[in-house]
Amino acid sequence: MKPEGLDQNIIFLCAEFSHRFGQVLAAAFKQHNIDVTAEQFSILVVLWYKDGISQKEISEQLNRDKTTITRVLMNMKKNKLIRQVTDAADNRSNLVYLTAKGKEIQKAGVKVSGELYLKVLKSIPQAQLLTSINVLQKMTNAL
């Protein structure tokens, strides 16, 4: 199906939504004095589900290259959001843990982003949301 215009192009709409959501989330973080970038927040979210994982695992879960993750983690370490510990099972690997400050910011960021998430989805019926998720998963898997 050829889209009639950008407002009918699902790839454009996904990118546009992602960009706009990021802008609104950054503004909400600023309003609530949550001092993290979108990349840092994505790492905080990964660590929300499992603290103490390797840089490689973070990179894989976020589908980001290792160099980018290393750079972001260095800034997070400098800002005392994370600490890195050499993996006892593999000396070549560092495990990433949240600090108390990181957990505080993570909790505040998840609250703000969760509120925005619910606001965005409020008017979408559950069946449509599930269909949309299914479609996006299939599109992603096709890549």
Summary of the structure (lengths in Angstrom):
residues: 143
radius of gyration: 17.5
end to end distance: 17.9
largest distance: 56.4
contacts: 358
relative contact order: 0.12
helix: 68%
strand: 12%
